[in-house]
Amino acid sequence: MRNEAAHKIWSFAVIRVTVAVVWLAATAWAAVPNVVLITLDTVRADRMGFLGSRRGLTPNLDALALRSVVFTRAYSQVPLTTASHATILTGTYPQYHKVNDFQVPLGDDLPYTPQILQSAGYSTAAFVASIVLDPKQQFARGFDRGFDTYDAGFKDWKPPLDRYQTRERRAGAVVSRALAWLNRRPKGPFFLWVHLYDAHYPYDPPPPYKSKYASAPYDGEIAYADAQLAKLLAALRARGLFENSVIAVMADHGEALGDHGEDTHGIFLYDETIHVPLMIKMPGEAFAGKRIENRVGLVDVAPTLLRAAGVAAPKEIQGQSLLGMIQPEAAHGSSSSESPQARPVYSETDYPRVAFGWSSLRALRSGKYLYVEAPKSELYDEAADSKEEHNLYATSIGVASTLAGQLTDLRQKTTSAREIPKQNLDPLAQAKLAALGYVASGSNDIKGAAAGQGADPKDKIETGNQLHKANYLIESQRFQEAIPLLQRLIAKEPETPLAYAQLGNCLLATKKYGETVPVLRKLVELNPDPPVPHFELAIALLATDDIPAAVTELQSVVEKVPKWTSARLMLATAYFQTNHMREAVTECEIVLETAPDLYEALILEGRALVASHHYEAALPKLQKAAMLQPTDPEPHSLLAEAYGKLERKTEAAQELANAKRLEAKSAK
């Protein structure tokens, strides 16, 4: 009986492998497959049931995994949302696409999976859950290339709206929007990208997950997202789309949750933030249940999806299709890019440099080792030390040197000559990032260094955590709690620019302008390049009546960011207050070139022209201002004065009457 049972199992296995080989060998399937990409933001691999977790958070993903190929050792190339998604969608390394910060645009010359599939006849749609992937909000510019529909549309957070109505969406809302698109999609194959952001800090799952996971809200977010994904998968089945779809599910990066001292992500390159879940369901559920133990990277996703769709991958793509690894028998004789052999996996993070001015980090996972290039480099034997707790660098210099050489060689082969555009964040963009738990430097040219230079993030991680906590307090408008935290941090780390930046923000918000000035002066001394601190210092200087000093700061700002409307209007106001009317008019004119209907610029220029006795020139500015704001009496008062000086008494009397009528109306 035992031999008979074994023979049946062996026979079934042979049939299954044969079917899989036939499927892979067929380059033109019965129907062109749909491609569904699901990215789970900030999800650790060790929370997935299909990767061994016993927490019971992911029953729906676990069920999908039984119908998919699971990659047990998949790794992100960078632990930040925008940068990691750039790698996923382009199939190139961060050092090639150069999207190392939130505002760096995706180059239009990069290979891009949505555009490639669109050119191949696919309908394309994206449904993203966070403002950091909204191209119209200064982030993820270029990510909408190749999409027929790119559903973002986020906005500023203002009362009474909450964060889920402005800067991010819960999984339920994202899935609902995707389902509505499925109902109206054009005929033919489609590429659908669904991005869920729920597991990202701050962890705030909706009921009933909020109470069920009160002691572990991060887990609650994952359980909630899993339940919402069930609706998407069920909808695909109900519409007859599931069987003929390639469905790829992965996290963009993980979350530290205190491991190695890091609270969230972005700074370190250990497994808690770099090891990610990855599964790919093939059409017809070919290779269902197969598990691949070799290391792979998210850089391999794009070429895999294109190959599965029967679309040629551009030569610029640096990742390797995983189909040969899925079924090496069928890949016999294919190119070396399909080799199933284990490959080193590279990761990096520039966030410590960009946000804090510390050293960048780079890592290579090769064989049984993790090597981290840093000012104090690290080496871990992951086979014996899965938690990466015992640094072997000092006692294994030879191994570390070999891996360092491999890392350098890989970077040299995969780095492009593309320059990173210099980015300047305005205060609004900084606030948007802070609300999502990120620290914004104000410039990606902050004083800092590449890997191996500058402060080692290991020595500064508590500073990073405290700045992250301060961000959350500021975002929650708990300024009085943030102020002493930041003052203590500055006393301990007096050369930390971002501590001064955050303290300055708190003092400005609480209108402690006299205390704000020395804090922001120290900030611009430490880091004079970013324009935002100069702008905020100017606000405090104006509030303390040091107008000449404010003018100096604002002149610096508009020189660096010529199209910053708020800065130019503030400078124009300062000129007006110091009786420099010609300069005030010039600044207003510059603003009106790009915003011809901006009331604030029109009324301010009108005031300056009247004050400098240019009455005729003031008339069109004030007339337009009156038209834009029909209930404001000021344009009419100024028009009355201008007409009177021009001896146009009838018009002067009419405008004076209008001004008095509006003043009386507003007084009621």
Secondary structure, 3 states (H helix, E strand, C coil): CHHHHHHHHHHHHHHHHHHHHHHHHCCCCCCCCEEEEEEECCCCHHHCHHHCCCCCCCHHHHHHHCCCEEEEEEECCCCCHHHHHHHHHHCCCHHHHCCCCCCCCCCCCCCCHHHHHHHCCCEEEEECCEHHHCHHHCCCCCCCCCCCEEECCCCCCCCCCCHHHCCECCHHHHHHHHHHHHHHCCCCCEEEEEEECCCCCCCCCCCCHHHHCCCCHHHHHHHHHHHHHHHHHHHHHHCCCCCCEEEEEEECCCCCCCHHHCCCCCCCCCHHHHEECEEEECHHHCCCCCEEEEEEEHHHHHHHHHHHCCCCCCCCCCCCCCHHHHCCCCCCCCCHHHCCCCCCEEEEECHHHHHHCCECEEEEEECCEEEEECCCCEEEECCCCCCCCCCCHHHCHHHHHHHHHHHHHHHHHHCCCCCCCCCECCHHHHHHHHHCCCCCCCECCCCCECCCCCCCHHHHHHHHHHHHHHHHHHHCCCHHHHHHHHHHHHHHCCCCHHHHHHHHHHHHHCCCHHHHHHHHHHHHHHCCCCHHHHHHHHHHHHHCCCHHHHHHHHHHHHHHCCCCHHHHHHHHHHHHHCCCHHHHHHHHHHHHHHCCCCHHHHHHHHHHHHHCCCHHHHHHHHHHHHHHCCCCCHHHHHHHHHHHHCCCHHHHHHHHHHHHHHHHHHHC
